[in-house]
Amino acid sequence: MSEEFNIDDYNTITEGAATILFPKANDVFYNPIQHFNRDMSTAAIKTWQKQFLKEKREKLNRKYNNNKNNKNETQPEKKLDDKLGVTILEALAASGLRSIRYAKEIGNVKKILSNDMSEEAVDSIKRNVKYNKVEDIVIPNKGDAMMVMYENRDPFKRFDVIDLDPYGSASPFLDGAVQSVSDGGLLCITCTDMAVLCSGGQTEACWAKYGGVPIPNSPYCHEMALRILLHAVQSSAARYRRAIVPLLSCSIDFYIRVFVKVYTSASKVKQAASKSSVVYHCTGCKSFATQPLGRCLQNGTSCVYKVNTGPNVDSKCNICGSKYHVGGPFYSDPIHDPEFVKEMLEHVKESEDKYKTHKRMLGMLTVISEELPLPFFYTSSTLASTLRCNVPPLVTLCSAILNKGYKVSISHTNCMAIKTDASPEVIWDIMRCWVKENPLTKKHNDSEVVAKILKIEPSFKADFTTHKDANPTSRKIKLVRFQENPTKYWGPKSRPKKRKETDSAKEENAQKIKKTNN
């Protein structure tokens, strides 16, 4: 190894089971804040792998039982042993850290193609692969990520896992990814362009990249970012008769990360329209209503698919009389698979010594496991701000909703979220009751939103008595549920700069060219 490079030119960085040589010249991208991302990804792939191999075993068992009269048919266990390892593509690998961690920590991995378009990055991958002694698993590759995926669209060449963690948007890679992942395979997708996905004045950019329009300044903007991304993945997959199942969808720090299972099913693709919705968001009181684009009607054992009717709201909000903003389309089905989250949570609990960010993983997964599978939410601060009243404690507000007979939960995307199946009318009646018990101290004009809401008497008396289910388990056991700023000046790093060619390197290259010409 010392014959190829000088170890003194590098700092070593250990993360998980991998140690990488990080150039002192800092010419290859590395962001320590993404340690949590890589821990979550490793745990998610290990959890998915159990399910994937179980499905494989069941499929082979069915095939064996159907052909058990054939004496040449091999036992399914033997066939599974022959095909046990999964294949992984890290399309934008940078230093190769993630690929090396997967090789050393996941197990049952047959091959990892660690790809990057940068020559400096590929050099770094080669160094780190050799340093970590995983040459038999990790294959460094220099190439355009999209071309690598397009070249592996054949069912016999597809990857079982494709990891996309680009600088910015993953949208250019989605078309290739949904075609080159195997049946039942896993897509791990990161997007860091949150200003676009959360509508930081860039509505047209979000439509161009993802085919969706976000709601500006909405309290649920991060959840909508996840759903717009999932809709983009679903739309890309549906073109090739492929359907998606979101296993886990996370809003983390300055980015979002989704884990999506993909499989071929023409019948499931027909459900895509009924899983796609638009949202009507009131510009005054911030109430919202969702409207699916399609309908799926059960007719015995079959389904009939129709265009939906609508809209399901008036031209103006019936709470405050303000106009609506229209957002979407977005993925409106559940964005987490409860069984997958449960299994991943169990895995993390059993692997405290394997993940440095174990506490945060435990907190986020627990909160996600408590979320209702409904699109969007209110926040106590937004409700109080609209009425210019004191902010009701979250437990108090949740108790009133539960005491009225509705479901309620928090959300990992916002620490003040109130996710509920109660209608806007019920929510605002509860807030009217709260104002009666906690009168406003400032006057307001009759034309203001607060006056329009409060002039209507509540249709029931809210019960603010603390409900036993108002305090979620994650709060009772005092988990690290919502991340604080991890370091000073944290966030996405700058793009990696190209390594400058030294005078000696220039001379060496000139000599090579001269020899070639001669």
C-alpha positions in Angstrom: 0.0 0.0 0.0 2.8 2.4 0.9 4.2 1.9 -2.7 1.0 3.5 -4.1 0.5 6.5 -1.8 2.1 8.1 1.3 0.0 7.5 4.4 1.3 10.7 5.9 -0.6 12.7 3.3 -3.9 11.5 4.9 -6.0 11.9 8.0 -7.9 8.8 9.1 -11.6 9.1 9.9 -13.4 6.1 11.5 -17.2 5.8 11.1 -18.9 2.6 12.1 -16.7 -0.4 11.0 -15.0 1.6 8.3 -11.9 3.8 8.4 -11.2 6.1 5.5 -8.1 8.0 4.4 -9.3 11.6 4.2 -6.9 13.7 2.1 -5.5 16.7 3.9 -6.0 18.6 0.7 -9.8 18.0 1.2 -10.4 17.2 -2.4 -13.1 14.6 -1.8 -16.5 15.4 -0.2 -17.0 14.3 3.4 -19.7 15.6 5.8 -19.6 14.3 9.3 -23.2 15.6 9.9 -24.3 12.8 7.5 -23.2 10.1 10.0 -26.8 9.8 11.1 -27.9 9.3 7.5 -25.4 6.5 7.0 -26.3 4.8 10.3 -30.0 4.9 9.4 -29.3 3.6 5.9 -27.3 0.7 7.2 -30.0 -0.2 9.7 -32.7 0.2 7.0 -30.9 -2.0 4.5 -30.3 -4.7 7.1 -34.0 -4.7 8.0 -35.1 -4.7 4.4 -32.7 -7.5 3.6 -34.4 -9.8 6.2 -37.8 -9.2 4.5 -36.2 -9.5 1.0 -34.7 -12.9 1.7 -37.9 -14.1 3.4 -39.8 -13.2 0.3 -37.2 -15.0 -1.8 -37.5 -18.1 0.3 -41.3 -18.1 0.1 -41.1 -17.7 -3.7 -38.7 -20.7 -4.0 -40.8 -22.8 -1.7 -43.9 -22.1 -3.8 -42.0 -23.0 -7.0 -40.6 -26.2 -5.4 -44.1 -27.3 -4.2 -45.5 -26.7 -7.7 -42.7 -28.8 -9.2 -42.1 -31.4 -6.5 -42.8 -34.2 -9.0 -39.8 -33.1 -10.9 -36.9 -35.2 -9.5 -34.3 -32.7 -10.8 -35.8 -29.8 -8.8 -33.3 -28.6 -6.2 -34.4 -28.0 -2.6 -35.2 -24.2 -2.1 -32.7 -23.9 0.8 -29.9 -24.9 -1.5 -31.0 -22.5 -4.2 -31.3 -19.7 -1.7 -27.8 -20.4 -0.4 -26.5 -20.1 -3.9 -28.1 -16.7 -4.4 -27.9 -15.4 -0.9 -25.9 -12.2 -1.4 -27.5 -8.9 -2.4 -26.0 -6.4 -4.9 -25.8 -2.7 -4.1 -25.1 0.4 -6.2 -23.9 3.5 -4.6 -24.3 5.8 -7.6 -22.6 8.9 -6.1 -20.0 7.5 -3.8 -17.5 10.3 -3.2 -14.9 8.9 -0.8 -16.6 5.4 -0.8 -17.2 5.6 3.0 -20.9 4.5 2.7 -20.0 1.6 0.3 -17.3 0.3 2.7 -19.6 0.5 5.7 -22.2 -1.5 3.8 -19.6 -4.1 2.9 -18.4 -4.5 6.5 -21.6 -4.0 8.4 -24.6 -5.4 6.5 -23.5 -9.0 5.7 -24.7 -11.2 2.9 -23.5 -8.7 0.3 -22.4 -10.1 -2.9 -21.2 -7.0 -4.7 -21.2 -3.2 -4.2 -20.6 -1.0 -7.2 -19.1 2.2 -5.8 -19.5 4.7 -8.6 -18.5 8.4 -9.0 -17.9 10.6 -12.0 -15.0 12.4 -10.4 -11.5 11.0 -11.0 -10.4 12.2 -7.6 -13.3 10.5 -5.9 -12.6 7.2 -7.7 -9.0 7.4 -6.6 -10.2 7.9 -3.1 -12.5 5.0 -3.3 -9.7 2.7 -4.5 -7.5 3.8 -1.7 -10.1 3.3 1.0 -11.3 0.0 -0.4 -7.8 -1.4 -0.3 -7.1 0.1 3.2 -10.3 -1.5 4.5 -9.6 -4.9 2.7 -13.0 -5.1 1.0 -11.7 -5.5 -2.6 -13.6 -8.7 -2.9 -16.9 -6.9 -2.4 -16.6 -3.2 -3.3 -15.9 -2.4 -7.0 -14.7 1.2 -7.6 -16.2 2.5 -10.9 -15.8 5.8 -12.7 -18.9 6.7 -14.7 -22.0 8.8 -15.1 -24.5 7.6 -12.5 -27.4 7.7 -14.9 -25.6 5.7 -17.6 -24.6 3.1 -15.0 -28.2 2.6 -14.1 -29.5 2.6 -17.7 -26.9 -0.1 -18.6 -28.2 -2.3 -15.8 -31.9 -2.2 -16.6 -32.0 -5.8 -17.7 -33.8 -7.9 -15.0 -30.7 -10.2 -14.8 -28.4 -7.2 -14.2 -30.5 -5.1 -11.8 -29.2 -4.1 -8.3 -31.1 -5.2 -5.2 -30.3 -1.8 -3.5 -29.6 1.6 -5.2 -28.4 4.4 -2.9 -28.8 7.9 -4.3 -27.2 10.7 -2.1 -26.5 13.6 -4.5 -25.5 17.1 -3.8 -28.9 18.8 -4.2 -31.8 17.1 -6.0 -32.1 13.4 -6.8 -34.8 14.0 -9.5 -32.4 13.5 -12.5 -31.6 10.0 -11.3 -35.1 8.7 -10.6 -35.9 7.4 -14.0 -32.8 5.2 -14.2 -33.2 4.1 -10.6 -36.7 2.8 -10.8 -35.7 0.7 -13.9 -32.5 -0.7 -12.6 -33.6 -1.9 -9.1 -34.7 -5.5 -8.8 -38.2 -6.7 -8.0 -38.7 -6.2 -4.3 -35.5 -4.1 -4.3 -34.8 -1.0 -2.2 -34.2 2.6 -3.3 -32.5 4.9 -0.7 -32.9 8.5 -1.9 -31.7 11.7 -0.4 -32.6 15.3 -1.5 -30.9 18.3 0.0 -32.7 21.0 -2.1 -35.2 21.9 0.7 -35.6 25.5 -0.5 -37.1 24.0 -3.6 -39.2 21.3 -2.0 -40.4 23.6 0.8 -41.3 26.4 -1.5 -38.8 29.0 -0.5 -40.1 31.2 -3.3 -39.2 28.5 -5.8 -42.5 27.0 -6.8 -41.7 26.8 -10.5 -38.4 25.0 -9.7 -40.2 22.4 -7.6 -42.6 21.7 -10.5 -39.8 21.5 -13.0 -37.8 19.0 -10.9 -40.5 17.0 -9.1 -43.8 17.6 -10.9 -45.4 19.1 -7.8 -46.2 22.5 -6.3 -45.6 22.9 -2.5 -47.6 25.2 -0.2 -45.6 28.3 0.8 -45.1 28.9 4.5 -47.2 25.9 5.6 -46.4 24.3 9.0 -46.3 20.8 7.3 -43.8 21.9 4.5 -41.3 19.2 5.4 -43.8 16.4 5.3 -45.1 17.8 2.0 -41.5 17.7 0.7 -41.4 14.0 1.5 -44.7 13.4 -0.2 -43.8 15.3 -3.4 -40.6 13.3 -3.7 -42.5 10.0 -3.3 -45.0 11.2 -5.9 -42.1 11.8 -8.3 -40.7 8.3 -7.6 -44.2 6.8 -8.1 -44.7 8.6 -11.4 -41.3 7.5 -12.7 -41.9 3.9 -11.7 -45.5 3.7 -13.1 -44.2 4.4 -16.6 -42.5 1.0 -16.5 -45.4 -0.9 -14.8 -43.7 -0.7 -11.5 -45.2 0.2 -8.1 -43.7 1.5 -4.9 -44.1 0.9 -1.2 -42.6 3.6 1.0 -41.0 1.8 4.0 -39.6 4.8 5.8 -39.6 8.5 5.0 -37.5 10.9 7.2 -37.1 14.6 7.4 -33.6 15.1 8.8 -31.6 18.3 9.5 -31.2 20.0 6.1 -32.5 17.1 3.9 -35.0 14.4 3.4 -34.3 10.7 3.0 -36.7 8.0 1.8 -36.5 4.2 1.7 -38.8 2.8 -1.0 -39.4 -0.8 -2.1 -40.1 -1.2 -5.9 -41.7 -4.1 -7.6 -43.3 -4.9 -11.0 -47.1 -5.0 -10.9 -49.4 -3.7 -13.6 -52.4 -4.0 -11.3 -50.9 -2.0 -8.5 -49.8 0.7 -11.0 -53.5 1.3 -11.6 -53.9 2.5 -8.0 -51.3 5.3 -8.5 -54.0 8.0 -9.3 -56.0 7.2 -6.1 -52.7 7.5 -4.1 -52.1 11.0 -5.6 -53.8 14.1 -4.2 -53.8 17.8 -4.2 -54.3 19.9 -1.1 -56.4 23.0 -0.6 -54.7 25.2 2.0 -56.4 28.2 3.5 -54.4 31.4 3.2 -56.1 32.8 6.4 -56.6 30.2 9.1 -54.2 27.6 7.6 -56.9 24.9 7.5 -56.5 22.3 4.8 -58.4 19.6 2.9 -56.9 16.9 0.6 -58.5 15.7 -2.6 -57.4 12.4 -4.3 -57.1 12.6 -8.1 -58.5 9.2 -8.7 -61.0 6.8 -7.1 -60.6 3.0 -6.5 -64.0 1.4 -6.1 -64.2 -2.2 -4.8 -66.4 -4.4 -7.0 -66.3 -7.8 -5.4 -62.8 -9.1 -5.6 -61.9 -6.6 -8.3 -61.4 -2.8 -8.4 -62.9 -0.3 -10.7 -60.8 2.9 -11.3 -62.5 6.2 -12.0 -61.8 9.9 -12.1 -62.6 11.6 -8.8 -65.2 14.3 -8.4 -64.5 17.6 -6.7 -63.4 20.0 -5.4 -64.4 19.0 -1.9 -64.2 22.6 -0.6 -66.0 25.8 -1.5 -64.3 28.6 -3.4 -63.6 30.3 0.0 -62.8 28.7 3.4 -65.9 28.0 5.4 -63.9 28.7 8.6 -62.6 32.2 7.9 -63.7 33.1 4.4 -60.2 33.4 2.9 -59.0 32.0 -0.4 -57.2 28.7 -0.9 -53.8 27.9 -2.2 -53.7 24.7 -4.2 -50.6 22.4 -3.8 -49.6 19.0 -5.2 -49.9 16.5 -6.6 -48.3 14.6 -3.8 -48.2 11.0 -2.5 -51.2 10.7 -0.1 -50.9 7.1 1.0 -48.9 6.2 4.2 -45.3 7.2 3.9 -44.1 4.6 6.5 -44.6 0.8 6.6 -45.6 0.1 10.3 -44.2 -3.5 10.2 -40.9 -2.3 8.7 -40.5 0.5 11.2 -41.3 -1.9 14.1 -38.6 -4.3 12.9 -36.0 -1.6 12.3 -36.7 -0.2 15.8 -36.1 -3.6 17.3 -32.9 -4.0 15.3 -31.6 -0.6 16.6 -32.5 -1.4 20.2 -30.5 -4.6 19.9 -27.5 -2.9 18.2 -26.6 0.0 20.6 -22.9 -0.7 20.2 -23.0 -0.7 16.4 -24.4 2.8 15.8 -22.8 6.0 17.2 -26.1 7.9 16.6 -28.1 5.1 18.4 -30.0 7.5 20.7 -31.2 9.7 17.9 -32.1 6.7 15.7 -34.2 5.3 18.6 -35.9 8.6 19.1 -36.8 9.3 15.5 -38.0 5.8 14.8 -40.2 5.8 17.9 -41.8 9.1 16.9 -42.4 7.8 13.4 -44.0 4.6 14.8 -46.5 6.9 16.7 -47.5 8.9 13.6 -51.0 8.6 12.2 -50.8 7.5 8.5 -52.6 10.7 7.4 -51.3 13.6 5.2 -50.4 16.8 7.0 -51.1 18.4 10.4 -51.8 21.6 12.4 -49.4 23.1 14.9 -50.4 24.5 18.2 -48.4 27.7 17.5 -50.1 28.3 14.1 -53.5 27.8 15.6 -52.7 30.2 18.4 -51.1 32.7 16.1 -54.2 32.8 14.0 -56.4 33.7 17.0 -53.7 35.8 18.7 -54.2 33.8 21.9 -51.9 32.0 24.3 -50.4 28.8 22.8 -52.2 25.9 24.4 -49.9 23.1 25.7 -49.6 20.3 23.2 -50.9 17.7 25.7 -53.9 19.9 26.5 -54.9 20.4 22.8 -54.3 16.7 22.1 -56.4 15.7 25.1 -59.3 17.8 23.9 -59.2 16.1 20.5 -59.0 12.6 22.1 -61.8 13.4 24.6 -64.0 14.3 21.6 -63.4 10.8 20.2 -60.8 11.5 17.4 -57.3 10.2 16.9 -54.2 12.4 17.3 -50.5 12.0 17.1 -47.3 14.1 16.7 -45.0 14.1 13.7 -41.2 13.7 13.5 -41.2 16.6 11.0 -42.3 19.2 13.5 -42.1 19.2 17.3 -45.4 21.1 17.6 -47.4 19.0 15.1 -51.0 17.9 15.8 -51.8 15.2 13.3 -55.4 14.1 13.5 -58.5 12.7 11.7 -60.7 15.5 13.2 -62.2 17.9 10.7 -61.1 21.6 10.6 -64.5 22.5 12.1 -63.8 20.4 15.2 -60.3 21.8 15.6 -61.5 25.4 15.4 -64.4 24.7 17.8 -61.8 23.4 20.3 -59.7 26.6 19.8 -62.8 28.7 20.3 -63.4 27.0 23.6 -59.7 27.6 24.5 -60.1 31.3 23.9 -63.3 31.4 26.1 -61.2 29.9 28.9 -58.2 32.1 28.1 -59.6 35.4 26.8 -57.7 37.6 24.4 -55.9 40.6 25.7 -55.7 42.6 22.5 -58.6 44.0 20.4 -59.1 43.2 16.7 -61.0 44.5 13.7 -64.2 42.8 12.6 -62.6 42.3 9.1 -59.7 40.2 10.5 -59.5 36.4 10.4 -59.5 36.1 14.2 -62.9 38.0 14.3 -64.5 35.9 11.6 -63.5 32.7 13.5 -64.5 33.8 17.0 -67.9 35.3 16.0 -69.1 31.7 15.5 -70.1 29.9 18.7 -68.5 26.5 19.2 -70.9 23.6 18.6 -69.7 21.8 21.7 -67.9 22.4 24.9 -64.3 21.1 24.7 -63.0 18.9 27.5 -59.4 19.8 28.2 -58.9 17.2 30.9 -55.6 15.4 30.3 -56.2 12.2 28.4 -54.1 9.1 29.2 -53.0 8.8 25.5 -52.2 12.5 25.0 -48.6 12.0 26.1 -46.9 9.8 23.6 -44.5 7.0 24.6 -41.6 8.8 23.1 -42.1 11.7 25.5 -42.7 9.6 28.5 -39.4 7.7 28.2 -37.5 11.0 27.4 -36.0 10.0 24.0 -34.0 12.4 21.9 -37.0 12.9 19.6 -36.1 16.1 17.7 -32.6 17.0 16.7 -30.9 20.1 18.0 -28.2 21.8 15.8 -25.4 19.2 15.9 -22.5 21.6 15.4 -21.7 25.2 14.8 -22.3 26.2 11.2 -23.8 22.8 10.5 -25.5 22.1 7.2 -24.7 21.0 3.6 -21.1 21.5 2.7 -19.8 23.2 -0.5 -19.4 21.2 -3.6 -16.0 19.3 -3.7 -13.4 21.3 -5.6 -11.3 19.8 -8.3 -7.8 18.9 -7.2 -5.2 21.4 -8.5 -2.4 19.8 -10.5 1.0 20.4 -9.0 4.1 21.4 -11.0 5.6 17.9 -10.6 2.3 16.3 -11.7 2.2 18.5 -14.7 5.7 17.5 -15.7 4.9 13.9 -15.2 1.8 14.1 -17.4 3.8 16.0 -20.0 6.4 13.2 -20.1 3.6 10.5 -20.5 2.1 12.4 -23.4 5.5 12.8 -25.0 6.2 9.0 -24.7 2.7 8.3 -26.1 3.3 10.5 -29.1 6.8 9.0 -29.7 
